[in-house]
Amino acid sequence: MANIIEIQGLTKTYFNKKALNNVNLIIEKSRIVGILGPNGSGKTTLLKILAGILRPSSGEVLIDGHKPGVYTKSIVSYLPDRNFLYDWMKVQDAVDFFKDFYNDFDENRAYKLLDFMKLDRNLKVNTLSKGMKEKLNLTLVLSRNAKVYILDEPIAGVDPVARDQILDAIINNYNEESTMLITTHLVRDMENIFDDVVFLKEGEVYLQGNAEALRAERNMKIDDLYKEIFGA
């Protein structure tokens, strides 16, 4: 199976602190990969580099054979860990914005997801609850026909009902030809959808592998392995 992401010796330094330290990582195509670790472990920094928002301090990153840039941004659909829409927008405005901005945006898929999420197109962004904003942001990101989807904490801070809807949307709209990277520290809720997992600890890859193989090898759930590694 071909690799969609190849990372060698990736280091990112902020002033004197290393957010990522000599990260080596291979991500195969057509996989859902959990990037796991507590806050401050380097998860968001890694995703921002893959999304082309941050530049590495050193090391090499290749996405579909290309360094992060114009091409990779055209094939990567990125969900940041905070709302990225303007308050003045209505839900319909947000859909139109993505439609104008991304050539691979599937408007019909967006409307189906909005219906599934029970989001009215006339609602204004500044009136939406945190859970509703999460669902809208995810709807827009999943409505692109991307090769790589990068989701940073898609279920953090939302209520259980919204959490279930978000997980269902991810599962039901995952294209097996694409690859999905998801960061989370809510491992129990998400571990069953991961094909592979990567544990990041203090900016380094502590452990990585096939999720099912790790469960069998360690005789424990990924959530329990997370607690063992991080002392949660």
Salt bridges, closest charged atoms under 4 A:
ASP64 OD2 - LYS147 NZ 2.95
ASP81 OD1 - ARG82 NE 3.45
ASP104 OD1 - ARG144 NE 2.88
GLU107 OE1 - LYS99 NZ 2.98
GLU134 OE2 - LYS130 NZ 3.67
GLU153 OE2 - LYS43 NZ 3.77
GLU153 OE2 - HIS185 ND1 3.11
ASP189 OD2 - ARG163 NH1 3.14
GLU191 OE1 - ARG215 NE 3.06
ASP196 OD2 - ARG31 NE 2.87
GLU212 OE1 - ARG215 NH1 3.02
GLU217 OE2 - ARG218 NE 3.48
ASP223 OD2 - ARG188 NE 3.54
ASP223 OD2 - LYS227 NZ 3.45
